[in-house]
Amino acid sequence: MNPLSLEELFPMFPPACVLTDRVLLVPSSEFGWLKEHYIERTRAFILVCKGCLVLQLNGRRYEMREHTLLDMLDGITIQILNTSTDIRAYCLFINYKFASESLKNLKPGPLTYMLDIMDAPILSFSPEENHILENQMLLLQNCLRNTDNYYRTELARTYFKSLMLELGNLLFKHRAPADETPSTIEKKELVMLDFMKLVWQHFKTEHNVDFYADKLCISTKHLSRIIKDQMGKTPHAVISEEIFHMAMTLLEDDRIPVRQIAEILHFSDQAAFCKFFKKYKDISPMAYRKKIATE
């Protein structure tokens, strides 16, 4: 069985579940389609409100009971194996573009959240907390079902952002005090977390991996090995993704010249910025700006 990307999964579902090439929200009544395939290279959220769901993440078996949420990071392969007959659940797939458009520079939840879900991707909530998350899923689901709504895309972004903010708020409520941080976190995981903190603080001005390695008092080679092992990508790729994210945000404001954006993001000149952007988007910054203006 060959893994499917999100783009390959879209055509399998009705338009009422899909927002162009950006988001797919599958209700439990449609989970049968998911059981037949491995899905990879996408951020996914599965909220189980009632019943039981059995799945595999990178070949490892998990069981989700009611009032649980799975947050799956990019790069993990998922397959739904089985569901109970009384299942009520939602499976939300999003791509990077949709997430970045919706959240801009927001990163809801504690900074340690990424470490937490890498170690334990299934989160448990109270019935009341689950109700909050389900309401957000229903808002997004109803938005997608209304295919004639002129503002469907904008509403979908808003409801996804609302879902993430509600989730982030619940995560802060569940957060252990600093002095109760689990002692089982490995040093390489702490290095990854510290690296991400530095990237979020300095990516606009510091593009060189050597800067971050120096701040962390480790060699560039060692940092690269840790990040590749923990995140499945190089430190340079992580930094570049943050730069690209900010570039798209700045390009949405047509009052900011492309030349100024290149300066804000500390490229040597506009040509260097355009070359960088085109590498990720396959179109120039100006072409991207014109495209979003007409959407």
C-alpha positions in Angstrom: 0.0 0.0 0.0 1.6 3.3 -1.1 1.3 6.3 1.1 -0.8 9.2 -0.2 0.0 12.9 0.2 -2.8 15.3 1.1 -3.0 16.5 -2.5 -3.7 12.9 -3.6 -6.3 12.6 -0.9 -8.4 15.6 -1.8 -10.1 14.2 -4.9 -11.4 11.2 -2.9 -13.8 13.4 -0.9 -16.8 15.6 -1.8 -16.3 19.4 -2.2 -18.1 19.9 1.1 -15.2 18.4 2.9 -12.4 20.3 1.1 -11.1 23.8 0.7 -9.2 23.9 -2.6 -5.8 22.4 -2.0 -5.4 23.6 1.6 -7.7 21.8 4.1 -9.7 18.6 4.4 -12.1 17.9 7.2 -13.4 14.3 7.3 -16.3 13.4 9.6 -16.5 10.0 11.2 -19.1 8.9 8.7 -16.4 9.1 6.0 -13.6 7.4 7.9 -14.0 4.3 5.8 -12.1 6.0 2.9 -9.2 6.7 5.3 -8.9 3.1 6.4 -7.7 2.1 3.0 -4.7 4.3 2.8 -1.6 5.5 4.5 -1.4 9.3 4.6 1.9 11.2 4.9 3.4 14.7 4.8 0.6 16.6 6.4 -0.4 18.1 9.7 -3.4 16.3 11.1 -5.7 16.6 14.0 -8.1 13.8 15.1 -10.7 14.6 17.8 -12.6 11.7 19.2 -15.7 12.7 21.0 -17.4 9.3 21.4 -16.4 5.7 20.8 -12.9 4.4 20.0 -10.5 4.7 17.2 -7.3 2.6 16.5 -4.6 4.0 14.3 -0.9 3.7 13.4 1.7 6.5 13.4 4.9 5.5 11.6 4.0 1.9 12.2 3.3 2.3 15.9 -0.2 1.4 17.1 -2.3 3.8 19.2 -5.8 3.7 20.6 -7.9 6.8 21.0 -10.9 6.9 23.4 -13.5 9.5 23.8 -12.4 13.1 24.7 -8.9 12.7 23.1 -7.1 14.7 20.5 -4.3 13.5 18.2 -2.0 16.3 16.9 0.3 14.8 14.2 3.2 16.8 13.0 4.4 16.9 9.4 6.5 14.0 8.3 4.6 11.2 10.1 2.7 8.5 8.3 -0.8 7.8 9.6 -3.3 5.0 9.0 -6.7 4.5 10.6 -7.1 0.8 11.3 -10.4 0.5 13.0 -13.3 2.4 14.6 -16.1 1.4 17.0 -19.7 1.5 15.6 -20.6 4.4 17.9 -17.6 6.6 16.8 -18.1 10.4 16.6 -14.9 12.0 15.6 -13.4 14.5 13.2 -10.2 14.2 11.2 -8.7 17.5 10.1 -5.8 17.6 7.6 -4.2 20.9 6.7 -1.2 22.0 4.6 1.5 24.5 5.5 0.0 27.2 3.4 -3.4 27.1 5.1 -1.9 27.0 8.6 0.4 30.0 7.8 -2.4 32.0 6.3 -4.6 31.4 9.3 -2.2 31.8 12.2 0.2 34.3 10.7 2.9 34.5 13.4 0.8 33.1 16.2 2.1 29.9 17.9 -0.7 28.9 20.3 0.2 26.9 23.4 3.3 26.5 25.5 6.7 26.5 23.9 7.2 22.9 25.2 4.1 21.7 23.3 6.1 20.5 20.3 8.2 18.3 22.6 5.1 17.0 24.3 3.4 15.9 21.2 6.5 14.3 19.8 6.6 12.1 22.9 2.9 11.7 23.4 0.8 12.8 20.4 -2.6 11.9 21.9 -3.9 14.4 24.4 -6.8 13.8 26.9 -9.4 16.4 27.9 -12.4 16.6 30.2 -15.9 16.3 28.6 -16.3 20.1 29.0 -13.0 20.8 27.3 -13.8 18.3 24.5 -17.1 20.1 24.0 -15.2 23.4 23.4 -13.0 21.7 20.7 -15.9 19.9 19.1 -17.8 23.2 18.7 -14.8 24.6 16.9 -14.6 21.6 14.6 -18.4 22.0 13.9 -17.9 25.7 13.0 -15.2 24.7 10.5 -17.2 21.8 9.2 -20.3 23.9 8.6 -18.3 26.5 6.9 -16.8 24.0 4.4 -20.2 22.5 3.7 -21.5 25.9 2.6 -19.7 25.8 -0.7 -21.7 28.8 -2.0 -20.5 31.2 0.7 -18.5 34.0 -0.9 -16.2 34.3 2.1 -15.8 30.5 2.6 -12.0 30.7 2.5 -11.8 33.6 4.9 -14.2 32.0 7.3 -12.3 28.7 7.2 -9.1 30.5 8.1 -10.9 32.2 11.0 -12.5 29.0 12.4 -9.2 27.1 12.2 -7.4 30.0 14.0 -10.2 29.9 16.6 -9.7 26.1 17.0 -6.0 26.5 17.6 -6.5 29.4 20.1 -9.0 27.3 22.1 -6.6 24.4 22.0 -3.7 26.6 23.0 -5.7 27.9 25.9 -6.5 24.4 27.1 -2.8 23.4 26.8 -1.8 26.3 29.0 -4.4 25.2 31.6 -2.9 21.6 31.5 0.7 22.8 31.7 2.7 21.6 34.7 4.5 24.2 36.8 8.1 24.8 35.7 9.4 22.9 38.7 7.4 19.9 37.7 8.9 19.6 34.2 9.5 15.9 33.5 13.1 14.9 34.1 12.9 12.3 31.3 13.3 15.0 28.6 16.6 14.1 26.8 19.3 16.7 26.3 18.8 16.6 22.5 15.1 17.4 22.9 16.0 20.4 25.0 18.5 21.5 22.3 15.8 21.3 19.7 13.4 23.3 21.9 16.1 26.0 22.6 17.0 26.0 18.9 13.3 26.7 17.9 13.1 29.5 20.5 16.2 31.1 19.0 14.8 30.7 15.5 11.5 32.4 16.4 13.4 35.3 17.9 16.1 35.8 15.3 15.1 34.3 11.9 14.5 37.7 10.3 18.1 38.8 10.9 20.1 35.6 11.3 19.9 33.1 8.4 23.2 31.3 9.1 23.1 28.0 11.1 26.4 28.9 12.7 24.8 31.7 14.6 22.3 29.3 16.3 25.0 26.7 17.0 27.2 29.4 18.6 24.3 30.6 20.8 23.7 27.0 21.9 27.4 26.4 22.5 27.6 23.4 20.3 29.1 22.8 16.9 27.1 23.3 13.7 27.6 19.7 12.8 26.2 18.5 16.1 23.2 20.9 15.9 22.5 19.7 12.4 22.6 16.0 13.5 20.2 16.7 16.4 17.6 18.7 14.4 17.7 16.2 11.6 17.1 13.4 14.0 14.4 15.1 16.0 12.5 17.0 13.2 13.4 15.2 10.0 14.8 18.3 8.4 18.0 20.4 8.5 18.4 23.5 10.7 18.7 25.5 7.5 15.3 24.2 6.3 13.7 25.2 9.7 15.1 28.7 9.5 14.0 29.0 5.8 10.5 27.9 6.6 10.1 30.7 9.2 11.5 33.3 6.7 9.2 32.1 4.0 6.2 32.2 6.4 7.0 35.9 7.3 7.6 36.7 3.6 4.1 35.5 2.7 2.6 37.6 5.5 4.4 40.7 4.5 3.5 40.3 0.8 -0.2 40.3 1.8 0.3 44.0 2.6 0.7 45.7 -0.8 1.8 48.9 0.8 5.2 47.3 1.6 7.5 47.2 -1.5 9.2 43.9 -2.3 12.5 45.7 -1.9 11.6 46.7 1.7 10.5 43.1 2.5 13.9 41.9 1.3 15.5 44.5 3.7 13.2 43.5 6.6 14.2 39.8 6.2 17.9 40.8 5.8 18.6 39.6 2.3 21.5 41.1 0.5 19.2 42.5 -2.1 15.8 42.1 -3.8 17.2 39.6 -6.3 18.4 37.3 -3.5 15.0 37.5 -1.8 13.1 36.8 -5.1 15.4 33.8 -5.8 14.7 32.5 -2.2 10.9 33.0 -2.5 10.7 31.4 -5.9 12.5 28.3 -4.6 9.6 27.7 -2.2 6.7 29.0 -4.1 7.6 28.4 -7.8 6.5 32.0 -8.5 8.1 35.4 -7.9 7.0 37.5 -4.9 5.3 40.0 -7.2 3.4 37.2 -8.9 2.3 35.8 -5.5 1.1 39.2 -4.5 -1.0 39.6 -7.6 -2.4 36.1 -7.2 -3.6 36.7 -3.6 -5.0 40.0 -4.6 -7.4 38.3 -7.1 -8.4 35.5 -4.8 
